[in-house]
Amino acid sequence: MRQVTERPESSSEPRAAESAAGAQKPPAAEPADGRVMGPGTAPAVEGVKAPAAAPDSKPVFAVERLTVSYAGRPAVREVSFGIEERRITALIGASGCGKSTFIRTLNRMNDLIPSASVEGSVRYHGQDLYAPDVDPVQVRKRIGMVFQKPNPFPKSIYDNVAFGPRVLGMKGEMDEMVERALRRGALWDEVKDRLKQNAFGMSGGQQQRLCIARALATDPDVILMDEPASALDPISTGRIEDLMFELKDRVSIVIVTHNMQQAARVSDMTAFFTVVVDDTGHRHGEVVEYDETEKVFTNPADERTEAYVTGRVG
């Protein structure tokens, strides 16, 4: 199977897949109907304005008319927007609106759910992630993921970080790769003298940073974070947020969060998802608005967004 090209220099069912997967730029296409939503492109949904392009911004993902279903029932429908490179993009919205389902499509995590099906297009640096000859393992090497609950392996701290490079057969000195990943994960100074100790002996915040370091060990281009701080105390949450700021100069970050203050603090762009009930009574998620975070929180274009970010609903 074809590997994902290296970037040149210059619902209950989704949750069940976490343990199985935890082990582990070209511009957006311009289709005739103009439905890719992103900086400088046409809006995907009538009445939803696409954000203006930031200086020197480039899309890392171009999502077009994405619908994800479980057992034939859509969980998220007709999502179209572009995610910019080297920026933090927050996905906000009430529980059940499809945020986690959506973020899992960006590294093909939904492949691990037998009843899941994906329609539409997800392009990573212009390459179709769901093309038949694309290797999902290589996708997850380039696009790492950190889950809501820390999920270190029952191994030493060292072996947790070394796991990905070993499985992928990465070349280089393993000690150096482990140290580099732990430094990037803002954890090296805390664990350098106990690398051989079991990771289960770490605090919750340290375990989550270990999971981030483990994801960074394969030198990803993107890190996906599904509510990474929801189970952590305020101090640990602050360290995770500081780490995100440090990382965004080198990797693109997409984060799902229910914490409005966190989204406002850390993100550059924000997409607001909501739940829609169709004529049959079935609920699915849709994107209402996607724009720069400051605008979404201070001058949203849609009254549903304003109601959510001000706390009147949700």
FENJO-V387662 format. One record per helix or strand. SS is the DSSP state (H for helix, E for strand). FROM is the first residue (numbers start at 1). LEN is the number of residues. If there is no record, write none. Layout:
ss: <SS | SS>
from: <FROM | FROM>
len: <LEN | LEN>
This chain:
ss: <E | H | H | E | E | E | H | H | E | E | E | H | E | E | H | H | H | E | H | H | E | H | E | H | E | E | H | H>
from: <2 | 12 | 18 | 59 | 73 | 88 | 99 | 109 | 116 | 127 | 134 | 136 | 143 | 156 | 157 | 174 | 188 | 198 | 199 | 204 | 222 | 234 | 252 | 260 | 269 | 283 | 293 | 303>
len: <1 | 5 | 4 | 12 | 12 | 5 | 7 | 4 | 9 | 2 | 1 | 7 | 4 | 1 | 12 | 11 | 4 | 1 | 3 | 13 | 5 | 14 | 5 | 7 | 9 | 10 | 6 | 7>
